[in-house]
Amino acid sequence: MSALQFELPDRLEAHEPPEARGVARDEVRLMVAGRHDRRIAHARFKELPAFLAPGDLVVVNTSATLPAAVPARRADGSHVELHFSTPVPHRVADRWWIVELRAENGPFLSAREGDVLTVPGGGRIELVAPYARGRRLWVARLDLPQPLVVYLHEHGHPIRYGYVPREWPLATYQNAYAVEPGSAEMASAGRPFTAQLITDLVARGIHVAPVVLHTGVSSPEAGEPPYPERYRVPASTSRLVNAVHGWGGRVIAVGTTVVRALETVAEPDGSVAPGEGWTNHVVCAECKVRVVDGLITGWHEPEASHLKMLQALADEELLERCYREALAHGYLWHEFGDSHLILP
């Protein structure tokens, strides 16, 4: 088995939040892998502080999840689900968005330029042009009765894929520290954090700092390039990252969204400057990661782009061992599943 080629059994897909299984957020399983010593350990997420050291820094993405899915009707009367992904860069955000159409079994790829969809509350969505060199994403012109965020909170629901058979409230898809609505889907690597766990980290001298990266929809088509996303790295976070590296601490990113934000503002020498805007930075196996020393992430499907990103932080042999262990020990996949910590 290559680290990027394995079969994921249905029994290892997390079909509901851990709370529905009688497991607290911070009691999901945590596999810890060290790049230097090649050791693999099994723990619970609430034991995270034991694997970090005073002076380390945990960087979290404080973007909050939008209820970004709404039902839509096409001109022929057929129904699809419309997912709002991200604003069109450099356009008026409440008028122009990148959207995805979904049918029961996946992306709806039969839409055409000029199609107009009606959505609840008397709204209209016009598909103007394909986006990202495919037929999955569209540049759309919005005609809604309210600003988009207000509209979605009245008419939308969280994006949900087929492995989650029933709807769950929006709060289920929010991280404990989420404060700024903007993500189409939850930055799920941070879901196991609780207020108590963050308190435990700080009490041990482990720092916690925020960035913002508003995620778009996932499930890209084969060959579809990553698209720009909105980010912000505050000056306070950039100063702390530089200070931590200055005294020999480690910077641990919570999710690949944090990696993307920090690497966007990284200098060649590994220092970080504050910044905000749109990032096109791609994290990949061939990329040199300049800022991030470790990563907290979930478990990704075979051939997933996120799984390939992990090779920027861990070599393929170690990842292969981790995924073999996860499969053998029954770790759960997807946003409601278990966690993986990769350390230097």
C-alpha positions in Angstrom: 0.0 0.0 0.0 1.3 3.4 -0.9 0.4 6.2 1.6 -1.7 7.6 -1.2 -3.4 4.4 -2.3 -5.5 2.4 0.2 -9.1 1.2 0.6 -11.1 3.0 3.2 -13.7 0.6 4.8 -17.2 2.1 5.5 -16.8 1.1 9.2 -14.0 3.7 9.5 -16.0 6.6 8.2 -17.3 8.8 11.0 -21.0 9.0 10.2 -22.0 11.3 13.1 -20.2 13.7 15.6 -18.3 11.9 18.4 -20.8 13.4 20.9 -23.5 11.3 19.3 -21.3 8.2 19.9 -20.9 9.2 23.6 -17.4 10.6 23.1 -16.5 14.1 24.1 -14.9 16.4 21.4 -11.5 16.2 23.1 -11.7 12.4 23.7 -11.4 11.4 20.1 -8.3 9.3 19.4 -4.9 11.0 18.6 -2.0 9.3 16.8 1.3 11.1 17.4 4.1 10.5 14.9 7.7 11.9 15.2 9.7 12.6 12.1 13.0 12.5 14.0 12.6 9.4 16.2 10.1 7.7 13.8 8.0 6.7 16.9 4.2 6.4 16.7 2.1 6.7 19.9 -1.7 6.3 20.5 -3.5 8.7 22.8 -6.7 10.8 23.3 -6.8 14.3 22.0 -7.1 15.8 25.5 -3.6 14.4 26.1 -2.2 16.8 23.5 -0.4 19.0 26.1 1.7 16.0 27.1 3.2 15.9 23.6 4.1 19.5 23.4 6.6 21.6 25.5 6.6 24.9 27.2 7.5 27.6 24.7 5.8 25.8 21.8 3.1 27.6 19.8 -0.2 26.2 18.6 -1.7 28.2 15.7 -5.5 27.9 15.1 -7.8 29.1 12.4 -10.6 31.2 13.9 -12.8 31.2 10.8 -16.3 30.1 11.6 -18.4 27.9 9.4 -21.3 29.3 7.3 -24.5 27.3 6.7 -23.3 27.5 3.1 -25.8 25.0 1.4 -29.2 26.0 0.1 -31.7 24.1 -2.0 -32.1 25.5 -5.6 -34.4 24.9 -8.5 -33.3 25.0 -12.1 -35.3 26.4 -15.0 -36.5 22.9 -16.0 -38.0 22.4 -12.5 -35.3 20.0 -11.4 -33.7 20.4 -8.0 -30.0 20.7 -7.0 -28.2 21.8 -3.9 -26.2 25.0 -4.1 -23.0 25.4 -2.1 -21.5 28.8 -1.6 -17.7 28.4 -1.7 -15.9 31.8 -1.6 -16.3 35.3 -2.9 -15.0 36.0 -6.4 -11.6 37.7 -5.7 -11.7 41.5 -5.9 -15.4 41.7 -6.6 -18.3 42.9 -4.4 -18.7 39.9 -2.0 -22.5 40.1 -1.7 -22.9 40.1 -5.5 -20.3 37.6 -6.9 -19.4 34.2 -5.4 -17.9 31.0 -6.5 -20.5 28.3 -6.1 -20.9 24.5 -6.6 -24.0 22.6 -7.7 -24.5 19.2 -6.1 -26.8 16.3 -7.1 -27.5 13.2 -5.0 -24.4 11.3 -6.0 -21.9 14.2 -6.3 -21.1 17.3 -8.2 -23.8 18.3 -10.8 -21.7 18.8 -14.0 -24.5 19.5 -16.5 -25.0 23.2 -15.8 -24.3 25.8 -18.5 -23.4 29.4 -18.8 -26.4 31.6 -18.3 -28.4 29.1 -16.2 -30.5 30.9 -13.6 -31.4 29.1 -10.4 -34.1 30.2 -7.9 -33.4 29.8 -4.2 -35.5 30.3 -1.0 -36.7 33.8 -0.1 -37.1 34.9 -3.7 -33.4 34.9 -4.6 -31.8 34.2 -8.0 -28.4 32.9 -8.9 -27.0 33.3 -12.4 -24.1 31.0 -13.5 -21.8 33.3 -15.4 -18.7 31.2 -16.2 -16.9 28.0 -15.2 -14.2 28.4 -12.6 -10.9 26.6 -12.0 -10.7 24.9 -15.4 -13.6 22.5 -14.7 -17.4 22.2 -14.7 -17.7 21.8 -10.9 -17.3 25.4 -9.7 -19.0 28.5 -11.2 -18.6 32.2 -11.0 -22.1 33.3 -10.0 -23.9 36.6 -9.9 -26.2 36.8 -6.8 -29.5 38.5 -6.5 -30.5 37.9 -2.9 -33.0 39.8 -0.6 -30.4 40.1 2.1 -26.6 40.3 2.6 -25.3 36.8 1.9 -24.2 35.9 5.5 -27.6 37.0 6.8 -29.4 35.2 4.0 -27.5 31.9 4.7 -28.3 32.0 8.4 -31.9 32.3 7.6 -32.2 29.8 4.7 -29.0 27.7 4.6 -27.7 24.6 6.4 -24.2 23.2 6.8 -22.6 21.4 3.8 -22.9 17.7 4.3 -21.6 14.8 2.3 -23.0 11.3 1.7 -21.1 9.6 4.6 -23.1 11.8 7.1 -26.6 10.4 6.6 -28.5 13.1 8.6 -28.4 16.8 9.2 -26.7 18.2 12.4 -27.0 21.8 13.7 -24.5 24.4 12.7 -23.0 24.4 16.2 -21.8 20.9 15.4 -19.6 22.3 12.7 -18.1 25.1 14.7 -14.7 25.0 16.4 -14.6 26.2 20.0 -12.5 29.2 19.1 -14.4 30.2 15.8 -15.2 33.9 15.8 -15.4 35.1 12.2 -17.9 33.6 9.8 -16.6 32.9 6.4 -15.8 29.2 5.7 -17.9 27.1 3.5 -16.8 24.0 5.4 -15.4 23.6 8.9 -11.7 23.7 9.4 -12.1 20.4 11.0 -8.6 19.7 12.3 -9.5 22.0 15.2 -12.8 20.4 16.1 -11.5 18.4 19.1 -10.3 21.5 20.9 -12.3 22.6 23.9 -12.1 25.6 26.2 -10.7 23.4 28.9 -8.0 21.9 26.6 -6.9 25.4 25.5 -6.7 26.4 29.1 -4.6 23.3 29.8 -2.2 24.2 27.0 -1.7 27.8 28.2 -1.3 26.7 31.8 1.6 24.5 30.7 3.3 27.5 29.0 2.2 26.5 25.5 1.2 29.5 23.5 -2.0 29.7 21.3 -2.3 32.2 18.5 -4.9 32.9 15.7 -4.9 33.2 12.0 -7.9 33.4 9.7 -8.3 31.4 6.5 -11.8 31.1 5.1 -12.1 27.7 3.4 -14.0 27.0 0.2 -15.7 23.8 -0.7 -13.7 20.6 -0.9 -14.1 17.6 -3.2 -12.1 18.9 -6.2 -12.2 17.2 -9.5 -9.1 15.3 -10.7 -6.6 17.8 -11.9 -8.5 20.8 -10.6 -5.9 23.4 -9.2 -6.3 24.8 -5.7 -8.1 28.1 -5.9 -7.5 31.4 -3.9 -8.8 31.7 -0.4 -9.1 34.7 1.9 -6.6 34.8 4.8 -5.3 37.1 7.5 -2.2 36.7 9.7 -2.3 39.3 12.5 0.9 41.2 13.5 0.6 39.7 17.0 0.7 36.2 15.6 3.6 36.9 13.3 5.6 38.4 16.1 4.9 35.3 18.3 5.9 32.9 15.6 9.2 34.7 15.1 9.8 34.8 18.9 9.0 31.1 19.3 11.5 30.1 16.7 14.0 32.5 18.2 14.0 30.7 21.5 13.9 27.2 20.0 10.2 26.4 20.3 8.1 24.6 17.7 5.2 26.0 15.7 2.3 23.5 15.4 -0.3 24.3 12.8 -3.9 23.1 13.5 -4.9 22.0 10.0 -3.6 22.6 6.5 -5.5 25.9 6.4 -3.1 27.3 9.0 -0.1 25.9 7.0 -1.4 27.7 3.9 -1.9 31.0 5.7 1.5 31.0 7.5 3.5 29.8 4.5 1.9 32.6 2.4 3.6 35.2 4.6 6.8 33.4 5.2 10.1 34.9 4.2 12.9 32.7 2.7 14.7 32.7 6.1 11.5 31.3 7.8 10.5 34.5 9.5 6.8 35.6 9.2 5.3 39.0 8.4 1.7 40.0 9.0 -0.5 39.9 5.9 -4.0 39.6 4.6 -5.8 39.2 1.3 -6.0 36.3 -1.1 -3.6 33.4 -1.1 -2.7 31.2 -4.1 0.0 29.3 -2.1 -0.1 25.6 -2.6 1.3 23.2 0.0 2.7 20.1 -1.6 5.2 17.3 -1.3 7.7 19.2 -3.4 7.3 22.5 -1.4 9.7 23.5 1.3 7.7 24.4 4.5 9.5 27.3 6.0 7.5 28.1 9.1 5.5 25.2 10.4 7.3 22.5 12.4 4.4 20.2 13.2 0.8 19.7 12.2 -2.5 18.5 13.7 -4.8 17.1 11.1 -7.5 14.6 10.4 -7.4 11.4 8.3 -7.8 11.9 4.6 -9.2 9.7 1.9 -6.9 8.0 -0.7 -5.6 10.4 -3.3 -7.1 13.4 -1.4 -5.2 16.6 -2.1 -4.9 17.2 1.7 -3.2 13.9 2.1 -0.7 14.9 -0.5 -0.1 18.1 1.4 1.0 16.1 4.4 4.1 15.0 2.5 5.4 18.6 2.9 5.7 17.8 6.6 6.4 14.1 6.7 8.0 11.7 4.3 6.0 9.1 2.5 7.4 6.2 4.5 6.3 7.7 7.8 2.9 8.6 6.4 2.5 5.1 5.1 3.2 3.6 8.5 0.8 6.1 10.2 -2.0 5.2 7.8 -1.4 1.5 8.2 -1.6 2.0 11.9 -4.8 4.0 11.6 -6.5 1.4 9.5 -5.3 -1.5 11.8 -6.4 0.3 15.0 -9.8 1.5 13.7 -9.2 5.2 13.6 -12.2 7.1 12.2 -12.0 9.4 9.1 -13.6 12.7 8.0 -14.6 15.8 10.0 -16.2 13.9 12.9 -13.3 11.4 13.1 -10.0 11.1 14.9 -6.8 13.1 14.8 -3.2 12.9 13.8 -0.3 14.9 15.2 2.9 15.0 13.2 5.9 16.3 15.2 9.5 17.2 14.1 
